[in-house]
Amino acid sequence: MIYHLLAPLANTEVLGYTIFNVFQYVTFRAIAAFITALIFALVLGPKFIRTLKRNEAVEIISDYLPPSHKAKQGTPTMGGLIILTGLLLSSLFWNNLINSHILIMYLTTIWLGSIGFLDDYLKNFRHTKLGLIARYKLLSQILLGLIIALIIFCGSPDRVTATSINLPFLKNTVIQLSWFFIPFVIFMIVGTSNAVNLTDGLDGLAGGTIALASFALGVMAYLKGHFVISRYLNLEFISNAGELSIFTAALIGTILGFLWYNIKPAQIFLGDTGSLSLGGILAVLAILLREEVFFAIAGGVFVIEALSTIIQRYYFKYTRIRTGTGKRIFLCAPLHHHFELKGISENKIVIRFWIVAALLAAFALATLKLR
């Protein structure tokens, strides 16, 4: 809104100065979006926490989790509402609202946020133990992936480029997916949203790792949206990518604001409202930037968490079939619970995972010079 109101005044002088021209600059709007989203999250946090407590929308701890989690029983959940509200409000202020990439990000945010909200609502307000039936949740994620894939596939003037994946380790090397791009997009959205959901198991763990992966994607969006820098770094120039960097800055700001209330001891949990939508947002950002492999590196923590769960599940089934008794590789999955049961404190696990996420984000950004 602010962008659309003030950017047209770029050449208007006030006391001899063209002060409104700053609203044309991506860097200015990205910083403004970050600060605005952070303030929104900090201000809205206590209000949401009180409302959720009053309505008894609190976490019910599963019996499968480590015993230490029982102390968290009764903590408000659905904290993703804080993040999504701050993100959307800040983006509405500072983004170009007719930019096609931003409209796709709004579709992703609202769609997956609604699915996660419905799941949390059924569990916490209607007291349905499993929440939204898993196959309905999966089908809705697949449908979103299909819609976004078709928008990109059919709406791009250069279909060959739009359906390609860049390989960060090799210069001028891409993988052309053609029609396989559609199932690939579905896999990315479903896989990432569920991987982030699995990572949301300790106070502050998901929020911190999402912020670090978002930072890497935000830097990539800025570089690809800047004609001169992208040319220097041998990156493809994407005209819409600059607006994505503003959206990503707002995302990082609102997550940091949420972490103010989510670090141990958490006053509120992320819930599926946040984890499903944030995972999908990261996936779609990577798809629009054509940097899926780059994101797999920067978001490696999510990959590891998902793989640990898959390995644990299928190894247990395999050994049960072969020997009659299921065996486990990890004490508990996802991986962060394994370290909990080994006696490592929750704070230490979270900070170490953040450090690993920071290293992976840095490594992903370092591949820019390999192109």
C-alpha positions in Angstrom: 0.0 0.0 0.0 2.7 2.4 1.0 4.7 1.5 -2.2 1.7 2.1 -4.4 0.9 5.4 -2.7 4.3 6.9 -2.6 6.4 5.4 -5.4 4.4 7.4 -8.1 5.6 10.5 -6.3 9.3 9.6 -6.9 9.9 12.8 -9.0 7.9 15.1 -6.8 10.1 17.6 -4.9 9.4 18.6 -1.3 11.5 21.6 -0.2 13.7 21.0 -3.1 14.4 17.3 -2.4 12.9 14.2 -4.2 12.4 12.3 -0.9 9.9 9.9 -2.3 12.3 8.3 -4.7 13.6 6.0 -2.0 10.4 4.0 -2.2 11.5 2.8 -5.6 14.6 1.1 -4.1 14.4 -2.6 -3.2 17.0 -2.2 -0.4 15.0 0.5 1.3 11.8 -1.4 1.1 13.4 -4.6 2.2 14.8 -3.0 5.4 11.4 -1.3 6.0 9.6 -4.6 5.5 11.9 -6.3 8.0 11.5 -3.7 10.7 7.7 -3.4 10.1 7.2 -7.2 10.3 9.4 -7.4 13.4 7.4 -4.7 15.2 4.1 -6.3 14.2 5.1 -9.7 15.6 6.4 -8.2 18.8 3.2 -6.2 19.3 0.8 -8.9 18.2 2.5 -11.7 20.2 1.1 -11.0 23.7 -2.4 -10.4 22.3 -2.4 -13.7 20.4 -1.0 -15.6 23.5 -3.7 -14.2 25.8 -6.5 -15.0 23.2 -5.3 -18.6 22.7 -4.9 -19.2 26.4 -8.4 -17.8 27.0 -9.8 -20.2 24.4 -7.7 -23.1 25.7 -5.9 -23.6 22.4 -3.0 -25.3 24.1 -0.5 -28.0 23.2 -1.4 -31.6 24.0 1.9 -33.5 24.3 2.1 -36.9 22.5 3.0 -39.9 24.5 5.7 -40.7 21.9 7.8 -37.7 22.8 10.6 -37.6 25.4 9.3 -37.4 29.0 10.8 -33.9 29.4 8.1 -32.5 27.0 5.3 -33.2 29.5 6.3 -29.9 31.3 5.2 -28.1 28.1 1.6 -29.3 28.4 -0.8 -26.4 28.3 1.4 -24.0 26.3 -0.6 -22.1 23.7 -0.1 -23.2 20.1 -1.1 -21.8 16.7 1.7 -19.3 17.0 1.9 -19.3 13.2 -0.9 -16.8 13.3 1.6 -14.2 14.7 4.1 -14.9 11.9 1.6 -15.0 9.0 -0.2 -11.8 10.2 3.0 -9.9 10.6 4.3 -11.2 7.2 1.2 -10.4 5.2 0.7 -6.9 6.8 4.3 -5.9 6.2 4.3 -7.3 2.7 1.0 -5.4 1.9 2.7 -2.2 3.0 6.0 -2.5 1.1 5.6 -4.9 -1.8 4.4 -4.2 -5.3 1.0 -5.9 -5.0 0.5 -6.5 -8.7 3.8 -8.4 -9.1 3.0 -11.9 -10.3 5.6 -13.6 -8.0 4.2 -11.8 -4.9 0.7 -12.9 -5.8 2.0 -16.5 -5.9 3.5 -16.1 -2.5 0.2 -14.7 -1.1 -1.6 -17.8 -2.6 0.9 -20.1 -0.9 0.8 -18.3 2.4 -2.9 -18.1 2.7 -3.6 -21.6 1.3 -1.2 -23.5 3.5 -1.8 -21.2 6.5 -5.5 -22.1 6.2 -4.8 -25.8 6.1 -2.5 -25.6 9.1 -5.1 -23.5 10.9 -7.8 -26.0 10.2 -5.6 -28.8 11.5 -4.8 -26.8 14.7 -8.4 -25.8 15.1 -9.7 -29.3 15.0 -7.1 -30.5 17.5 -7.3 -27.6 19.9 -10.9 -26.3 19.7 -12.8 -29.4 18.6 -10.4 -31.7 20.5 -10.1 -34.1 17.5 -7.0 -36.1 18.5 -5.4 -36.3 15.0 -6.7 -33.0 13.7 -7.3 -32.8 9.9 -7.2 -36.3 8.3 -3.8 -36.8 6.9 -4.9 -37.7 3.3 -7.0 -34.5 3.2 -4.0 -32.5 4.3 -1.8 -34.2 1.7 -4.4 -33.7 -1.1 -4.6 -30.0 -0.4 -0.8 -29.7 -0.5 -0.7 -31.6 -3.8 -3.5 -29.4 -5.2 -1.6 -26.2 -4.3 1.6 -27.6 -5.9 -0.3 -28.5 -9.1 -1.8 -25.0 -9.3 1.5 -23.2 -8.8 3.3 -25.6 -11.3 0.6 -24.9 -13.9 0.8 -21.1 -13.4 4.5 -21.2 -13.9 4.5 -23.7 -16.7 1.7 -22.1 -18.7 2.2 -18.5 -17.8 5.9 -18.1 -18.5 6.9 -16.6 -21.9 10.1 -18.7 -21.7 8.9 -22.2 -20.7 12.3 -23.8 -21.2 14.0 -21.4 -18.7 11.0 -21.5 -16.3 11.1 -25.3 -16.0 14.9 -25.5 -15.4 16.9 -26.2 -12.3 20.2 -24.4 -11.7 23.1 -26.5 -10.4 25.1 -24.3 -8.1 28.4 -26.2 -8.4 28.7 -26.0 -12.2 29.0 -23.0 -14.4 26.1 -22.4 -16.9 24.7 -25.8 -16.1 20.9 -26.5 -15.7 18.6 -29.5 -15.7 15.7 -29.0 -18.0 12.6 -30.7 -16.5 10.0 -30.0 -19.2 6.7 -31.7 -18.1 8.4 -33.4 -15.2 8.5 -29.9 -13.7 4.9 -30.3 -12.5 5.3 -33.3 -10.3 8.7 -31.9 -9.1 7.0 -28.7 -7.9 4.4 -30.8 -6.1 7.2 -32.8 -4.5 9.0 -29.7 -3.4 6.0 -28.1 -1.7 4.7 -31.3 0.0 8.2 -32.4 1.0 9.3 -29.1 2.4 6.2 -28.2 4.3 6.2 -31.5 6.0 10.0 -31.4 6.7 9.6 -28.1 8.4 6.6 -29.5 10.3 8.9 -32.3 11.6 11.6 -29.8 12.6 9.1 -27.9 14.8 9.8 -30.0 17.9 11.9 -27.9 20.3 11.5 -24.3 21.5 12.9 -22.0 18.8 14.3 -24.8 16.7 12.1 -24.4 13.6 12.0 -20.6 13.8 15.7 -20.1 13.9 16.5 -22.6 11.1 13.7 -21.1 8.9 15.1 -17.6 9.4 18.6 -18.7 8.3 17.3 -20.6 5.2 15.2 -17.6 4.4 18.2 -15.3 4.7 20.1 -17.4 2.1 17.1 -17.3 -0.3 16.6 -13.6 0.3 20.2 -12.8 -0.6 19.8 -14.9 -3.8 16.5 -13.1 -4.6 18.3 -9.7 -4.3 21.2 -10.8 -6.4 19.0 -12.3 -9.2 16.8 -9.2 -9.1 19.7 -6.8 -9.7 20.7 -6.7 -13.3 24.3 -5.5 -12.8 25.1 -7.9 -9.9 23.5 -10.9 -11.4 25.5 -10.3 -14.6 28.7 -10.0 -12.7 28.0 -13.3 -10.7 26.9 -15.1 -13.8 23.4 -15.5 -12.4 20.2 -15.3 -14.5 18.4 -12.0 -14.1 14.8 -12.4 -12.8 13.0 -9.1 -12.9 10.5 -10.1 -10.3 13.1 -11.4 -7.9 13.6 -8.0 -6.2 10.1 -8.1 -4.8 10.7 -11.6 -3.5 13.7 -10.2 -1.5 11.3 -7.7 0.2 8.9 -10.5 1.0 11.7 -12.6 2.4 12.9 -9.7 4.5 9.4 -9.4 6.0 9.4 -13.2 6.6 12.7 -13.0 8.5 11.5 -10.0 10.6 8.2 -11.6 11.6 10.0 -14.9 12.5 12.5 -13.0 14.7 9.6 -11.3 16.4 7.9 -14.7 17.0 11.2 -16.1 18.4 11.0 -13.4 21.2 8.1 -15.5 22.6 9.1 -18.9 21.3 12.6 -19.4 22.7 12.9 -21.7 25.8 10.7 -21.6 27.8 8.3 -21.0 25.0 5.3 -18.9 25.7 3.7 -20.1 22.5 4.3 -22.9 19.9 4.4 -22.6 16.1 1.7 -25.2 15.4 0.8 -26.5 12.0 -0.6 -23.0 11.1 3.0 -21.9 11.0 5.1 -24.9 10.1 3.1 -26.1 7.1 2.8 -22.6 5.6 6.4 -21.6 6.3 7.7 -24.8 4.7 5.6 -24.2 1.6 6.8 -20.5 1.4 10.4 -21.6 1.4 9.8 -24.2 -1.3 7.9 -21.7 -3.5 10.6 -19.1 -3.1 13.2 -21.6 -4.2 11.0 -22.7 -7.2 10.4 -19.1 -8.4 14.1 -18.3 -8.1 14.9 -21.6 -9.9 17.3 -22.5 -7.0 15.9 -25.7 -5.7 19.4 -27.3 -5.3 20.7 -24.2 -3.6 17.8 -24.3 -1.2 18.4 -28.1 -0.5 21.8 -27.0 0.8 20.8 -23.9 2.7 17.8 -25.8 4.2 19.8 -28.9 4.9 18.6 -29.2 8.5 15.1 -29.8 7.1 16.4 -32.5 4.8 18.2 -34.2 7.6 15.2 -34.1 9.9 12.9 -35.5 7.3 15.4 -38.3 6.3 15.9 -39.3 9.9 12.2 -39.9 10.2 11.9 -41.8 6.9 14.9 -44.0 7.7 13.6 -44.7 11.2 10.1 -45.7 10.0 11.2 -47.9 7.1 14.1 -49.6 9.0 11.6 -50.5 11.7 9.2 -51.9 9.2 12.0 -53.8 7.4 13.4 -55.4 10.5 9.9 -56.3 11.8 9.3 -58.2 8.5 12.7 -59.9 8.6 13.0 -60.8 12.3 9.5 -60.3 13.7 10.8 -57.5 16.0 11.1 -53.9 14.7 14.4 -52.2 15.4 15.3 -48.6 15.5 18.4 -46.7 14.3 17.7 -43.6 16.4 16.4 -43.5 20.0 13.6 -41.3 18.6 12.9 -39.5 15.4 13.1 -36.8 14.1 16.8 -36.4 14.9 16.5 -33.7 17.5 14.6 -36.0 19.8 17.4 -38.6 19.4 19.8 -36.1 20.9 17.3 -35.2 23.7 17.2 -38.9 24.8 21.0 -39.0 24.8 20.8 -36.5 27.6 21.8 -33.3 25.7 19.9 -30.2 27.0 17.2 -28.7 24.8 19.0 -25.3 24.6 22.2 -26.9 23.5 20.5 -28.9 20.7 18.6 -25.9 19.4 21.7 -23.6 19.3 23.8 -26.4 17.7 21.1 -26.9 15.0 21.1 -23.1 14.4 24.9 -23.2 14.0 24.6 -26.1 11.5 21.9 -24.2 9.7 24.1 -21.1 9.5 27.0 -23.1 8.2 24.8 -24.6 5.5 23.4 -21.2 4.5 26.9 -19.9 4.3 28.1 -22.9 2.2 25.1 -22.4 -0.2 26.0 -18.7 -0.7 29.7 -19.6 -1.2 28.7 -21.6 -4.3 27.9 -18.3 -6.0 31.6 -18.0 -6.9 31.6 -21.4 -8.4 29.3 -20.3 -11.2 
